[in-house]
Amino acid sequence: MKCTSLLIILSFACSVAVQTPSFAAAPTANEAVPGLLPSSRISPSVDKIVARSLETFYYAGEDQRTRVSMRLINSQGKERKRVMTLLRKDLGTSGEQRYYIYFHEPSDVKGTAFMVWKYPAREDDRWIFIPAIKLVRRIAADDKRSSFVGSDFTYEDVSGRDLEDETHNLLGEETLGGRPVFKIESAPQAKVEYVRRLSWIDRERGLPLKEEYYDARGELLRTFSADEVREVDGHWTATRRTMHDAQSGHRTEVVFDEVNYDVGLGEDLFSERYLRRPPGQWVR
C-alpha cells in the first residue's frame, strides 16, 4: 500500500508543468469590470476577461497559505482522502512563483513534500522529498494535464494555464447562481484531451464559477464548479470546488479548511532544506 501511494505521488510530481497567465492584457486590481449594462455599452475584450480570471484565481495576494482537504469519490460512493498544506509565493510582477505542498494524510504518504519554482518564460524546476527513503529528487515535467495526486483535477487546473494556450470567444452574458457572468468558449492551440472549454466567469469578481470540457465528438468530459465563494483577506476565493468526470462518474471535492493571503512567507522556505524539514510555523 505504501509503495502504491508513493507511486501515485511520484506520478503526480513527474507530470507537473505549471503555466503562467499573461498579465499584459489584464486589468489592474482597481480596474473594475463593468456590471451588467445595456447592450450598447462596450464590454471588455475577451482576452482581458480571461486574463483577469487567471490572475484572480491563481495570483491573489503576494503569498498564500492553504490547508486543503480533498475527497476522491468514485461512482459507487467509495471515498479516499488527501490532506495537504499548500504554500505559494509570488516574486514580483513577472509571473514567477514558488509552490510548496506538504502531505499530512493518508499516513502512508505523510511527510511527502513537493516544490515548484515557476518561471514565466522557461521550464519550471521541480523537486520531491520522499520520507520513506529520505531522498530529494529533481523532477522533469512531462504531461501538465496528468492527474493531480489521483484526483479529477490536473496540475494545470491547480496552478493555471497560459492565456495564449487557448483562443477565446465571448458568447454572451448570463446569470449563474444569481451572479452575472460572462460565458466564454475556449479552444486549445495544441492537441490535448479536450477541444472545447466553456467558462462562466463572474463579471464583478473575476472568478470562474463553472467550466465544462468537451471532446472532439462534442461529449462532455469534465465539469468544474465553484461550490462556495468567500471573500478572504480582501480576495474572492472559491473555498469549495468540485471536478466531476462525466465519463467515469468519479468526482473530486476540494475544501479550503484554512486559507490566508499575505501572511509573510519568506522566499527561503522554498528550498531543499525545508523539503527535508517542513517549516513547522507554516505546515501544521
Phi and psi in degrees as GROMACS dihedral restraints (atoms count N, CA, C in turn):
[ dihedral_restraints ]
;  ai    aj    ak    al  type     phi  dphi    fc
    3     4     5     6     1   -62.4    20    10
    4     5     6     7     1   -42.6    20    10
    6     7     8     9     1   -63.3    20    10
    7     8     9    10     1   -41.0    20    10
    9    10    11    12     1   -61.4    20    10
   10    11    12    13     1   -43.9    20    10
   12    13    14    15     1   -65.9    20    10
   13    14    15    16     1   -39.4    20    10
   15    16    17    18     1   -64.7    20    10
   16    17    18    19     1   -36.9    20    10
   18    19    20    21     1   -65.4    20    10
   19    20    21    22     1   -35.7    20    10
   21    22    23    24     1   -62.2    20    10
   22    23    24    25     1   -45.4    20    10
   24    25    26    27     1   -63.8    20    10
   25    26    27    28     1   -44.0    20    10
   27    28    29    30     1   -64.1    20    10
   28    29    30    31     1   -40.1    20    10
   30    31    32    33     1   -62.3    20    10
   31    32    33    34     1   -41.8    20    10
   33    34    35    36     1   -62.0    20    10
   34    35    36    37     1   -45.9    20    10
   36    37    38    39     1   -65.3    20    10
   37    38    39    40     1   -39.1    20    10
   39    40    41    42     1   -70.5    20    10
   40    41    42    43     1   -15.6    20    10
   42    43    44    45     1   -95.3    20    10
   43    44    45    46     1     1.2    20    10
   45    46    47    48     1   -75.0    20    10
   46    47    48    49     1   133.9    20    10
   48    49    50    51     1  -148.5    20    10
   49    50    51    52     1    96.0    20    10
   51    52    53    54     1   -80.7    20    10
   52    53    54    55     1   138.5    20    10
   54    55    56    57     1  -111.6    20    10
   55    56    57    58     1   156.8    20    10
   57    58    59    60     1  -118.2    20    10
   58    59    60    61     1   125.9    20    10
   60    61    62    63     1   -68.4    20    10
   61    62    63    64     1   153.1    20    10
   63    64    65    66     1   -85.3    20    10
   64    65    66    67     1   126.4    20    10
   66    67    68    69     1   -95.1    20    10
   67    68    69    70     1    -7.6    20    10
   69    70    71    72     1   -60.8    20    10
   70    71    72    73     1   -35.1    20    10
   72    73    74    75     1   -96.1    20    10
   73    74    75    76     1    -4.1    20    10
   75    76    77    78     1   -82.3    20    10
   76    77    78    79     1   140.2    20    10
   78    79    80    81     1   -65.8    20    10
   79    80    81    82     1   156.8    20    10
   81    82    83    84     1   -71.2    20    10
   82    83    84    85     1   168.9    20    10
   84    85    86    87     1   -61.2    20    10
   85    86    87    88     1   -28.9    20    10
   87    88    89    90     1   -91.6    20    10
   88    89    90    91     1    -1.9    20    10
   90    91    92    93     1   -93.7    20    10
   91    92    93    94     1    90.1    20    10
   93    94    95    96     1   -69.1    20    10
   94    95    96    97     1   137.1    20    10
   96    97    98    99     1   -76.1    20    10
   97    98    99   100     1   131.7    20    10
   99   100   101   102     1   -58.1    20    10
  100   101   102   103     1   151.9    20    10
  102   103   104   105     1   -77.2    20    10
  103   104   105   106     1  -176.0    20    10
  105   106   107   108     1   -62.9    20    10
  106   107   108   109     1   124.0    20    10
  108   109   110   111     1  -132.2    20    10
  109   110   111   112     1   168.4    20    10
  111   112   113   114     1   -54.3    20    10
  112   113   114   115     1   152.9    20    10
  114   115   116   117     1   -62.3    20    10
  115   116   117   118     1   -16.1    20    10
  117   118   119   120     1   -72.9    20    10
  118   119   120   121     1   -19.3    20    10
  120   121   122   123     1   -78.1    20    10
  121   122   123   124     1   130.4    20    10
  123   124   125   126     1   -75.0    20    10
  124   125   126   127     1   127.9    20    10
  126   127   128   129     1   -81.4    20    10
  127   128   129   130     1   162.6    20    10
  129   130   131   132     1   -61.0    20    10
  130   131   132   133     1   157.3    20    10
  132   133   134   135     1   -64.9    20    10
  133   134   135   136     1   153.9    20    10
  135   136   137   138     1   -62.7    20    10
  136   137   138   139     1   -36.4    20    10
  138   139   140   141     1   -64.6    20    10
  139   140   141   142     1   -36.2    20    10
  141   142   143   144     1   -67.2    20    10
  142   143   144   145     1   -38.0    20    10
  144   145   146   147     1   -63.1    20    10
  145   146   147   148     1   -47.2    20    10
  147   148   149   150     1   -67.6    20    10
  148   149   150   151     1   -41.8    20    10
  150   151   152   153     1   -62.3    20    10
  151   152   153   154     1   -41.1    20    10
  153   154   155   156     1   -65.0    20    10
  154   155   156   157     1   -38.7    20    10
  156   157   158   159     1   -61.2    20    10
  157   158   159   160     1   -45.2    20    10
  159   160   161   162     1   -61.8    20    10
  160   161   162   163     1   -43.6    20    10
  162   163   164   165     1   -64.9    20    10
  163   164   165   166     1   -42.3    20    10
  165   166   167   168     1   -66.8    20    10
  166   167   168   169     1   -39.8    20    10
  168   169   170   171     1   -77.8    20    10
  169   170   171   172     1   -35.6    20    10
  171   172   173   174     1  -114.4    20    10
  172   173   174   175     1   -12.1    20    10
  174   175   176   177     1  -127.2    20    10
  175   176   177   178     1    22.9    20    10
  177   178   179   180     1   -64.2    20    10
  178   179   180   181     1   132.1    20    10
  180   181   182   183     1    70.2    20    10
  181   182   183   184     1   179.0    20    10
  183   184   185   186     1   -88.0    20    10
  184   185   186   187     1   -24.2    20    10
  186   187   188   189     1  -154.4    20    10
  187   188   189   190     1   173.0    20    10
  189   190   191   192     1  -153.6    20    10
  190   191   192   193     1   138.8    20    10
  192   193   194   195     1  -124.6    20    10
  193   194   195   196     1   127.2    20    10
  195   196   197   198     1  -137.1    20    10
  196   197   198   199     1   130.8    20    10
  198   199   200   201     1   -96.4    20    10
  199   200   201   202     1   120.5    20    10
  201   202   203   204     1  -116.9    20    10
  202   203   204   205     1   130.4    20    10
  204   205   206   207     1  -109.2    20    10
  205   206   207   208     1   133.0    20    10
  207   208   209   210     1  -128.6    20    10
  208   209   210   211     1   124.9    20    10
  210   211   212   213     1  -110.4    20    10
  211   212   213   214     1   122.9    20    10
  213   214   215   216     1  -103.3    20    10
  214   215   216   217     1   115.6    20    10
  216   217   218   219     1  -123.6    20    10
  217   218   219   220     1   122.2    20    10
  219   220   221   222     1   -86.2    20    10
  220   221   222   223     1   178.9    20    10
  222   223   224   225     1   -66.4    20    10
  223   224   225   226     1   -18.4    20    10
  225   226   227   228     1   -92.7    20    10
  226   227   228   229     1    -0.2    20    10
  228   229   230   231     1    90.5    20    10
  229   230   231   232     1     3.5    20    10
  231   232   233   234     1   -74.4    20    10
  232   233   234   235     1   136.6    20    10
  234   235   236   237     1  -115.8    20    10
  235   236   237   238     1   148.6    20    10
  237   238   239   240     1  -127.0    20    10
  238   239   240   241     1   154.9    20    10
  240   241   242   243     1  -130.0    20    10
  241   242   243   244     1   142.7    20    10
  243   244   245   246     1  -127.0    20    10
  244   245   246   247     1   137.7    20    10
  246   247   248   249     1  -127.8    20    10
  247   248   249   250     1   129.6    20    10
  249   250   251   252     1  -147.2    20    10
  250   251   252   253     1   160.9    20    10
  252   253   254   255     1  -111.3    20    10
  253   254   255   256     1   130.9    20    10
  255   256   257   258     1  -113.4    20    10
  256   257   258   259     1   126.7    20    10
  258   259   260   261     1  -113.6    20    10
  259   260   261   262     1   136.8    20    10
  261   262   263   264     1  -140.0    20    10
  262   263   264   265     1   134.5    20    10
  264   265   266   267     1  -132.4    20    10
  265   266   267   268     1   132.6    20    10
  267   268   269   270     1   -91.8    20    10
  268   269   270   271     1   140.0    20    10
  270   271   272   273     1  -111.6    20    10
  271   272   273   274     1    98.7    20    10
  273   274   275   276     1    71.0    20    10
  274   275   276   277     1  -156.4    20    10
  276   277   278   279     1  -110.8    20    10
  277   278   279   280     1     8.2    20    10
  279   280   281   282     1   -80.7    20    10
  280   281   282   283     1   -13.9    20    10
  282   283   284   285     1   103.2    20    10
  283   284   285   286     1    -3.9    20    10
  285   286   287   288     1   -72.0    20    10
  286   287   288   289     1   136.9    20    10
  288   289   290   291     1  -140.2    20    10
  289   290   291   292     1   165.1    20    10
  291   292   293   294     1  -125.4    20    10
  292   293   294   295     1   137.3    20    10
  294   295   296   297     1  -125.3    20    10
  295   296   297   298     1   142.5    20    10
  297   298   299   300     1  -139.2    20    10
  298   299   300   301     1   125.5    20    10
  300   301   302   303     1  -124.5    20    10
  301   302   303   304     1   125.2    20    10
  303   304   305   306     1  -118.1    20    10
  304   305   306   307     1   130.4    20    10
  306   307   308   309     1   -94.9    20    10
  307   308   309   310     1   124.4    20    10
  309   310   311   312     1   -94.7    20    10
  310   311   312   313     1   -38.9    20    10
  312   313   314   315     1  -141.1    20    10
  313   314   315   316     1   153.0    20    10
  315   316   317   318     1   -72.0    20    10
  316   317   318   319     1   170.9    20    10
  318   319   320   321     1   -61.9    20    10
  319   320   321   322     1   -30.4    20    10
  321   322   323   324     1   -76.3    20    10
  322   323   324   325     1    -9.3    20    10
  324   325   326   327     1  -120.9    20    10
  325   326   327   328     1     7.7    20    10
  327   328   329   330     1   -57.6    20    10
  328   329   330   331     1   132.9    20    10
  330   331   332   333     1    96.3    20    10
  331   332   333   334     1   -13.8    20    10
  333   334   335   336     1   -65.7    20    10
  334   335   336   337     1   134.7    20    10
  336   337   338   339     1  -133.1    20    10
  337   338   339   340     1   143.9    20    10
  339   340   341   342     1  -131.8    20    10
  340   341   342   343     1   140.4    20    10
  342   343   344   345     1  -136.3    20    10
  343   344   345   346     1   140.6    20    10
  345   346   347   348     1  -128.5    20    10
  346   347   348   349     1   132.9    20    10
  348   349   350   351     1  -104.5    20    10
  349   350   351   352     1   111.6    20    10
  351   352   353   354     1  -100.5    20    10
  352   353   354   355     1   129.0    20    10
  354   355   356   357     1  -120.2    20    10
  355   356   357   358     1   147.4    20    10
  357   358   359   360     1   -79.7    20    10
  358   359   360   361     1   -20.5    20    10
  360   361   362   363     1  -126.4    20    10
  361   362   363   364     1     5.5    20    10
  363   364   365   366     1  -153.2    20    10
  364   365   366   367     1   176.1    20    10
  366   367   368   369     1   -62.3    20    10
  367   368   369   370     1   143.5    20    10
  369   370   371   372     1   -80.9    20    10
  370   371   372   373     1   156.2    20    10
  372   373   374   375     1   -99.5    20    10
  373   374   375   376     1   139.3    20    10
  375   376   377   378     1  -139.9    20    10
  376   377   378   379     1   143.2    20    10
  378   379   380   381     1  -139.5    20    10
  379   380   381   382     1   152.9    20    10
  381   382   383   384     1  -134.6    20    10
  382   383   384   385     1   140.2    20    10
  384   385   386   387     1  -107.9    20    10
  385   386   387   388     1   124.4    20    10
  387   388   389   390     1  -108.0    20    10
  388   389   390   391     1   105.9    20    10
  390   391   392   393     1   -64.1    20    10
  391   392   393   394     1   -29.9    20    10
  393   394   395   396     1   -61.4    20    10
  394   395   396   397     1   -31.5    20    10
  396   397   398   399     1  -117.6    20    10
  397   398   399   400     1     6.1    20    10
  399   400   401   402     1    51.6    20    10
  400   401   402   403     1    48.5    20    10
  402   403   404   405     1  -128.7    20    10
  403   404   405   406     1   134.6    20    10
  405   406   407   408     1   -98.7    20    10
  406   407   408   409     1   127.8    20    10
  408   409   410   411     1  -119.7    20    10
  409   410   411   412     1   137.1    20    10
  411   412   413   414     1   -82.5    20    10
  412   413   414   415     1   137.2    20    10
  414   415   416   417     1  -124.6    20    10
  415   416   417   418     1   138.4    20    10
  417   418   419   420     1   -97.9    20    10
  418   419   420   421     1   143.7    20    10
  420   421   422   423     1   -72.9    20    10
  421   422   423   424     1   150.7    20    10
  423   424   425   426     1  -132.5    20    10
  424   425   426   427     1   -70.0    20    10
  426   427   428   429     1  -127.9    20    10
  427   428   429   430     1   107.0    20    10
  429   430   431   432     1   -68.9    20    10
  430   431   432   433     1   -11.9    20    10
  432   433   434   435     1  -102.7    20    10
  433   434   435   436     1    15.7    20    10
  435   436   437   438     1   -75.4    20    10
  436   437   438   439     1   164.4    20    10
  438   439   440   441     1   -63.8    20    10
  439   440   441   442     1   138.2    20    10
  441   442   443   444     1   -85.0    20    10
  442   443   444   445     1   109.9    20    10
  444   445   446   447     1    41.9    20    10
  445   446   447   448     1    47.1    20    10
  447   448   449   450     1    77.5    20    10
  448   449   450   451     1     8.8    20    10
  450   451   452   453     1   -92.9    20    10
  451   452   453   454     1  -178.5    20    10
  453   454   455   456     1   -86.6    20    10
  454   455   456   457     1    -4.2    20    10
  456   457   458   459     1   -88.0    20    10
  457   458   459   460     1   141.7    20    10
  459   460   461   462     1   -91.7    20    10
  460   461   462   463     1   167.6    20    10
  462   463   464   465     1   -64.7    20    10
  463   464   465   466     1   -31.4    20    10
  465   466   467   468     1   -62.1    20    10
  466   467   468   469     1   -37.2    20    10
  468   469   470   471     1   -63.2    20    10
  469   470   471   472     1   -36.5    20    10
  471   472   473   474     1   -74.7    20    10
  472   473   474   475     1   -41.2    20    10
  474   475   476   477     1  -115.2    20    10
  475   476   477   478     1    -5.0    20    10
  477   478   479   480     1   105.0    20    10
  478   479   480   481     1   154.8    20    10
  480   481   482   483     1  -112.2    20    10
  481   482   483   484     1   168.8    20    10
  483   484   485   486     1   -83.9    20    10
  484   485   486   487     1   138.0    20    10
  486   487   488   489     1   -52.9    20    10
  487   488   489   490     1   -41.3    20    10
  489   490   491   492     1   -78.6    20    10
  490   491   492   493     1    -2.6    20    10
  492   493   494   495     1   -69.5    20    10
  493   494   495   496     1   -17.7    20    10
  495   496   497   498     1  -135.0    20    10
  496   497   498   499     1   158.5    20    10
  498   499   500   501     1  -100.8    20    10
  499   500   501   502     1   146.6    20    10
  501   502   503   504     1  -126.3    20    10
  502   503   504   505     1   146.0    20    10
  504   505   506   507     1  -138.2    20    10
  505   506   507   508     1   124.4    20    10
  507   508   509   510     1   -79.8    20    10
  508   509   510   511     1   116.1    20    10
  510   511   512   513     1   -87.7    20    10
  511   512   513   514     1   -23.3    20    10
  513   514   515   516     1   151.4    20    10
  514   515   516   517     1  -164.2    20    10
  516   517   518   519     1  -125.7    20    10
  517   518   519   520     1   140.7    20    10
  519   520   521   522     1  -141.4    20    10
  520   521   522   523     1  -175.8    20    10
  522   523   524   525     1  -122.0    20    10
  523   524   525   526     1   132.3    20    10
  525   526   527   528     1  -132.4    20    10
  526   527   528   529     1   119.1    20    10
  528   529   530   531     1    58.3    20    10
  529   530   531   532     1    31.5    20    10
  531   532   533   534     1    84.0    20    10
  532   533   534   535     1     2.1    20    10
  534   535   536   537     1  -108.5    20    10
  535   536   537   538     1   137.8    20    10
  537   538   539   540     1   -71.0    20    10
  538   539   540   541     1   131.6    20    10
  540   541   542   543     1  -134.7    20    10
  541   542   543   544     1   153.6    20    10
  543   544   545   546     1   -89.1    20    10
  544   545   546   547     1   135.8    20    10
  546   547   548   549     1  -103.5    20    10
  547   548   549   550     1   121.3    20    10
  549   550   551   552     1  -127.2    20    10
  550   551   552   553     1   136.7    20    10
  552   553   554   555     1  -104.8    20    10
  553   554   555   556     1   129.8    20    10
  555   556   557   558     1  -125.2    20    10
  556   557   558   559     1   139.8    20    10
  558   559   560   561     1  -124.2    20    10
  559   560   561   562     1   127.9    20    10
  561   562   563   564     1   -67.0    20    10
  562   563   564   565     1   145.3    20    10
  564   565   566   567     1   -75.4    20    10
  565   566   567   568     1   -34.4    20    10
  567   568   569   570     1   -98.5    20    10
  568   569   570   571     1   165.2    20    10
  570   571   572   573     1   -79.4    20    10
  571   572   573   574     1   113.6    20    10
  573   574   575   576     1  -133.4    20    10
  574   575   576   577     1  -172.2    20    10
  576   577   578   579     1   -72.6    20    10
  577   578   579   580     1   -19.6    20    10
  579   580   581   582     1  -118.7    20    10
  580   581   582   583     1   153.9    20    10
  582   583   584   585     1  -115.8    20    10
  583   584   585   586     1    -9.7    20    10
  585   586   587   588     1  -151.0    20    10
  586   587   588   589     1   135.1    20    10
  588   589   590   591     1  -131.3    20    10
  589   590   591   592     1   126.2    20    10
  591   592   593   594     1  -103.1    20    10
  592   593   594   595     1   133.5    20    10
  594   595   596   597     1  -126.6    20    10
  595   596   597   598     1   140.2    20    10
  597   598   599   600     1  -113.7    20    10
  598   599   600   601     1   106.6    20    10
  600   601   602   603     1  -108.4    20    10
  601   602   603   604     1   125.2    20    10
  603   604   605   606     1   -56.2    20    10
  604   605   606   607     1   120.6    20    10
  606   607   608   609     1   -65.8    20    10
  607   608   609   610     1   -35.9    20    10
  609   610   611   612     1   -88.1    20    10
  610   611   612   613     1   -39.2    20    10
  612   613   614   615     1   -96.0    20    10
  613   614   615   616     1   -19.5    20    10
  615   616   617   618     1    85.2    20    10
  616   617   618   619     1    -5.1    20    10
  618   619   620   621     1   -83.0    20    10
  619   620   621   622     1   141.1    20    10
  621   622   623   624     1   -71.9    20    10
  622   623   624   625     1   126.3    20    10
  624   625   626   627     1   -98.5    20    10
  625   626   627   628     1   -22.0    20    10
  627   628   629   630     1  -158.7    20    10
  628   629   630   631     1   145.7    20    10
  630   631   632   633     1  -141.2    20    10
  631   632   633   634     1   144.3    20    10
  633   634   635   636     1  -129.0    20    10
  634   635   636   637     1   134.4    20    10
  636   637   638   639     1  -112.2    20    10
  637   638   639   640     1   131.9    20    10
  639   640   641   642     1  -123.4    20    10
  640   641   642   643     1   148.4    20    10
  642   643   644   645     1   -91.3    20    10
  643   644   645   646     1  -176.1    20    10
  645   646   647   648     1   -66.1    20    10
  646   647   648   649     1   -20.6    20    10
  648   649   650   651     1   -89.1    20    10
  649   650   651   652     1     0.5    20    10
  651   652   653   654     1    83.7    20    10
  652   653   654   655     1    11.2    20    10
  654   655   656   657     1   -88.7    20    10
  655   656   657   658     1   141.0    20    10
  657   658   659   660     1   -68.8    20    10
  658   659   660   661     1   129.4    20    10
  660   661   662   663     1   -98.2    20    10
  661   662   663   664     1   -55.5    20    10
  663   664   665   666     1  -142.3    20    10
  664   665   666   667     1   153.8    20    10
  666   667   668   669     1  -131.2    20    10
  667   668   669   670     1   127.4    20    10
  669   670   671   672     1  -102.7    20    10
  670   671   672   673     1   140.5    20    10
  672   673   674   675     1  -138.9    20    10
  673   674   675   676     1   138.3    20    10
  675   676   677   678     1   -90.6    20    10
  676   677   678   679     1   102.8    20    10
  678   679   680   681     1   -84.0    20    10
  679   680   681   682     1   -23.1    20    10
  681   682   683   684     1  -146.0    20    10
  682   683   684   685     1   130.3    20    10
  684   685   686   687     1  -123.1    20    10
  685   686   687   688     1   126.9    20    10
  687   688   689   690     1  -132.2    20    10
  688   689   690   691     1   154.0    20    10
  690   691   692   693     1   -88.9    20    10
  691   692   693   694     1   119.0    20    10
  693   694   695   696     1  -121.1    20    10
  694   695   696   697     1   120.7    20    10
  696   697   698   699     1    51.1    20    10
  697   698   699   700     1    36.4    20    10
  699   700   701   702     1    84.3    20    10
  700   701   702   703     1     6.2    20    10
  702   703   704   705     1  -122.7    20    10
  703   704   705   706     1   126.5    20    10
  705   706   707   708     1   -69.7    20    10
  706   707   708   709     1   128.9    20    10
  708   709   710   711     1  -136.5    20    10
  709   710   711   712     1   133.7    20    10
  711   712   713   714     1   -80.9    20    10
  712   713   714   715     1    95.7    20    10
  714   715   716   717     1   -84.2    20    10
  715   716   717   718     1   -13.5    20    10
  717   718   719   720     1  -133.4    20    10
  718   719   720   721     1   131.2    20    10
  720   721   722   723     1  -147.9    20    10
  721   722   723   724     1   149.6    20    10
  723   724   725   726     1  -132.6    20    10
  724   725   726   727     1   141.3    20    10
  726   727   728   729     1  -121.1    20    10
  727   728   729   730     1   124.3    20    10
  729   730   731   732     1  -115.1    20    10
  730   731   732   733     1   127.8    20    10
  732   733   734   735     1   -88.0    20    10
  733   734   735   736     1   109.7    20    10
  735   736   737   738     1   -70.2    20    10
  736   737   738   739     1   -22.6    20    10
  738   739   740   741     1   -78.5    20    10
  739   740   741   742     1   -43.3    20    10
  741   742   743   744     1   -99.9    20    10
  742   743   744   745     1   -17.7    20    10
  744   745   746   747     1    83.1    20    10
  745   746   747   748     1    -1.6    20    10
  747   748   749   750     1   -75.8    20    10
  748   749   750   751     1   147.0    20    10
  750   751   752   753     1  -142.5    20    10
  751   752   753   754     1   157.5    20    10
  753   754   755   756     1  -126.6    20    10
  754   755   756   757     1   124.3    20    10
  756   757   758   759     1  -108.5    20    10
  757   758   759   760     1   128.5    20    10
  759   760   761   762     1  -118.5    20    10
  760   761   762   763     1   133.2    20    10
  762   763   764   765     1  -125.9    20    10
  763   764   765   766     1   130.5    20    10
  765   766   767   768     1   -86.8    20    10
  766   767   768   769     1    97.1    20    10
  768   769   770   771     1   -66.4    20    10
  769   770   771   772     1   -36.5    20    10
  771   772   773   774     1  -139.9    20    10
  772   773   774   775     1   139.2    20    10
  774   775   776   777     1  -151.0    20    10
  775   776   777   778     1   131.8    20    10
  777   778   779   780     1  -142.1    20    10
  778   779   780   781     1   146.4    20    10
  780   781   782   783     1  -114.8    20    10
  781   782   783   784     1   157.0    20    10
  783   784   785   786     1    54.5    20    10
  784   785   786   787     1    50.7    20    10
  786   787   788   789     1   -91.2    20    10
  787   788   789   790     1    -6.7    20    10
  789   790   791   792     1    91.0    20    10
  790   791   792   793     1    36.7    20    10
  792   793   794   795     1   -67.7    20    10
  793   794   795   796     1   133.2    20    10
  795   796   797   798     1   -85.3    20    10
  796   797   798   799     1   149.1    20    10
  798   799   800   801     1   -64.2    20    10
  799   800   801   802     1   -26.7    20    10
  801   802   803   804     1   -67.1    20    10
  802   803   804   805     1   -17.2    20    10
  804   805   806   807     1   -64.4    20    10
  805   806   807   808     1   -25.5    20    10
  807   808   809   810     1   -95.2    20    10
  808   809   810   811     1    68.2    20    10
  810   811   812   813     1  -142.1    20    10
  811   812   813   814     1   165.3    20    10
  813   814   815   816     1   -60.4    20    10
  814   815   816   817     1   -34.3    20    10
  816   817   818   819     1   -54.9    20    10
  817   818   819   820     1   -44.9    20    10
  819   820   821   822     1   -85.4    20    10
  820   821   822   823     1   -11.1    20    10
  822   823   824   825     1   -66.2    20    10
  823   824   825   826     1   -42.0    20    10
  825   826   827   828     1   -76.9    20    10
  826   827   828   829     1   -35.8    20    10
  828   829   830   831     1  -127.8    20    10
  829   830   831   832     1    92.0    20    10
  831   832   833   834     1   -54.7    20    10
  832   833   834   835     1   138.2    20    10
  834   835   836   837     1   -69.6    20    10
  835   836   837   838     1   103.5    20    10
  837   838   839   840     1   -56.6    20    10
  838   839   840   841     1   -31.4    20    10
  840   841   842   843     1   -62.8    20    10
  841   842   843   844     1   -31.7    20    10
  843   844   845   846     1  -108.1    20    10
  844   845   846   847     1   -24.0    20    10
  846   847   848   849     1  -114.0    20    10
  847   848   849   850     1   100.2    20    10
